[in-house]
């Protein structure tokens, strides 16, 4: 326990709390600005099993705020989940650090979350957060919401059956274009680091069996102005999720096209379909398309559109905002 000695000296945690952490299992959904800090904090704190799920790969614009990555991850075309796992194993070899390069969606959400003690939100979109909320309530697993944009951040722990859920706070997904994003107004790395650190400490309270110390209010802050506030969220007795148990997002079916929060990017999700890399390489080489190969995905360009194809059949397309164009490119160059 020497590794955690300074943490154990903190009276409210102690050796008992540390052993509870070592016996805990968490899922970090999304390994970007929030997820990298959350995973780093929890791995160093000695959470016994940390699983990281992310669908994307490391890009240059990530390095400003996504703390586990460096330029070599870009040069080597490493997916975020794998790059994070490799770094974290060097930090703490005494725990289990697992990862999956997948898109969390209604077809795999139950499998990914089952048997976890806690789910941590490192995502950048409302649809996935509503899905996490459904799974959390259905499986009775706590989760911690975190959001960051510009210099503003917010955090809310959600305990099924005890606290208001995410749909009590935000009943419906905002309309497309109705809210600012990091692509439209940017984000400071201090903002994401503080949001993720607040999520991490609430996680440690839950996992160490100090749930009575939880801050059950919505924490909202603006680093630029120095304002910090706590907002009481009321439990909605008519809430679709926690009151009526209608799993709108878990049961909504598979989304074949998803907009991503960067660089006019679109993700194509072919249901239950993998890709044979060797077959795809032969197909593209026959029409003189240059391919960059990695153990995790293939990348090629069609005019100005960058296409990265993963083994599970997903394709992330950059510099395309029209979903019909994205579907057409997928069908033509990868398969219908």
FENPELIN-V485092 format. One record per pair of residues at least 24 apart in sequence whose C-alpha atoms are under 8 Angstrom apart, sorted by the first residue. I is the first residue (numbers start at 1). GAP is how many residues later the second one is. D is the distance in whole Angstrom. If there is no record, write none. Layout:
I&GAP&D  I&GAP&D
This chain:
4&41&7  4&42&7  7&38&8  12&198&8  13&195&7  13&197&8  16&192&8  17&191&4  17&192&7  18&28&7  18&190&7  19&189&8  20&187&6  20&188&5  20&189&7  21&24&8  21&25&6  21&26&5  21&27&6  21&183&7  21&186&6  21&187&5  22&24&6  22&25&5  22&26&4  22&27&8  22&73&8  23&24&7  23&25&5  23&26&8  24&24&5  24&25&6  24&92&8  24&93&6  24&183&6  25&24&5  25&25&6  25&26&8  25&90&8  25&91&5  25&92&5  25&93&7  26&24&5  26&25&6  26&90&6  26&91&6  26&92&5  26&93&6  26&94&7  27&24&5  27&25&6  27&26&8  27&85&8  27&86&7  27&89&7  27&91&6  27&92&5  27&93&6  28&24&5  28&25&6  28&91&6  28&92&5  28&93&6  28&94&7  29&24&5  29&25&7  29&75&8  29&90&7  29&91&6  29&92&5  29&93&5  29&94&6  30&24&5  30&25&8  30&91&7  30&92&4  30&93&5  30&94&8  31&49&6  31&50&6  31&53&8  31&91&6  31&92&8  32&30&7  32&34&5  32&48&8  32&90&7  32&91&8  33&29&8  33&32&5  33&33&4  33&34&7  33&89&7  33&156&8  33&159&6  33&160&7  34&32&8  34&87&8  34&88&5  34&89&8  34&112&8  34&158&6  34&159&7  34&161&7  34&162&5  35&86&7  35&87&4  35&88&8  35&161&7  36&30&6  36&31&6  36&32&6  36&48&7  37&29&7  37&30&6  37&31&8  37&156&6  37&159&6  37&160&7  38&82&8  38&84&8  38&158&5  38&159&7  38&161&7  38&162&6  40&28&8  40&48&7  41&156&7  41&159&7  42&158&7  42&162&8  43&45&7  43&48&8  43&49&7  43&52&8  44&47&7  44&48&7  46&46&8  46&49&7  47&48&7  48&47&5  48&48&6  49&46&6  49&47&5  49&48&6  49&49&8  50&46&6  50&47&5  50&48&6  51&46&6  51&47&5  51&48&5  51&49&8  52&29&6  52&33&8  52&45&8  52&46&6  52&47&5  52&48&6  53&28&6  53&46&6  53&47&5  53&48&6  53&49&6  53&50&8  53&51&7  54&26&7  54&27&5  54&46&7  54&47&5  54&48&6  54&49&6  54&50&8  55&24&8  55&25&8  55&26&8  55&46&5  55&47&5  55&48&5  55&49&8  56&24&6  56&25&8  56&45&7  64&125&7  65&123&8  65&124&5  65&127&7  65&128&8  76&218&8  77&217&6  78&216&8  78&218&7  79&217&7  102&210&8  104&24&7  105&26&7  105&145&8  105&149&7  106&25&7  106&143&7  106&144&5  106&145&7  106&146&7  106&147&6  106&148&6  107&146&8  107&147&7  109&26&7  109&141&8  110&25&7  114&25&7  116&25&7  117&24&6  117&25&7  117&90&7  118&24&5  118&25&6  118&85&8  118&89&8  119&24&4  119&25&7  120&24&5  120&25&7  120&79&8  120&83&8  121&24&5  121&25&6  122&24&7  124&137&7  125&136&8  126&47&6  126&48&8  127&46&7  127&122&8  129&37&8  130&36&7  130&37&7  130&43&8  130&119&6  131&118&5  131&119&6  133&32&7  133&33&6  133&34&8  133&108&8  134&107&6  134&113&6  134&114&8  134&115&7  134&116&6  135&115&7  136&24&7  137&24&8  137&104&8  137&105&7  137&108&8  138&107&8  144&55&6  144&58&8  144&59&7  145&54&7  146&49&6  146&50&7  146&53&7  147&45&8  147&48&7  148&39&7  148&43&6  148&44&6  148&47&7  149&32&7  149&33&6  149&36&8  149&37&7  149&38&5  149&39&8  149&42&7  149&43&8  150&32&7  150&35&6  150&36&5  150&37&4  150&38&6  150&41&7  151&36&6  151&37&6  151&39&8  151&40&5  151&71&5  151&72&5  151&73&6  152&39&6  152&68&7  152&69&6  152&70&4  152&71&6  153&38&6  153&39&7  153&41&8  153&42&6  153&66&8  153&67&6  153&68&5  153&69&7  154&41&7  154&64&7  154&65&5  154&66&4  154&67&7  155&40&7  155&43&7  155&44&7  155&63&6  155&64&5  155&65&7  156&43&8  156&59&8  156&60&7  156&61&7  156&62&5  156&63&7  157&42&8  157&45&7  157&57&8  157&58&7  157&59&6  157&60&8  158&58&8  160&82&7  161&81&7  163&53&7  163&72&7  164&69&7  164&70&6  164&71&4  164&72&7  164&78&8  165&70&7  165&76&8  165&77&6  167&72&7  167&73&7  167&74&7  167&75&8  168&65&8  168&66&7  168&67&6  168&68&5  168&71&6  169&64&7  169&65&8  171&68&8  171&69&8  181&80&7  182&79&7  183&78&7  183&79&6  183&80&8  191&32&7  257&66&7  257&70&8  259&62&8  263&55&6  263&56&6  264&54&6  264&55&5  264&56&5  264&57&5  265&51&7  265&52&5  265&53&4  265&54&6  265&55&6  265&56&6  266&50&6  266&51&5  266&52&7  266&54&7  266&55&7  266&57&7  266&60&7  267&47&7  267&48&6  267&49&4  267&50&6  268&46&6  268&47&5  268&48&6  268&49&8  268&58&7  268&59&7  268&62&8  269&44&7  269&45&5  269&46&7  270&43&6  270&44&6  272&40&8  273&39&6  273&40&6  274&37&6  274&38&4  274&39&4  275&35&7  275&36&5  275&37&6  275&38&5  276&35&7  277&34&7  280&54&7  284&49&7
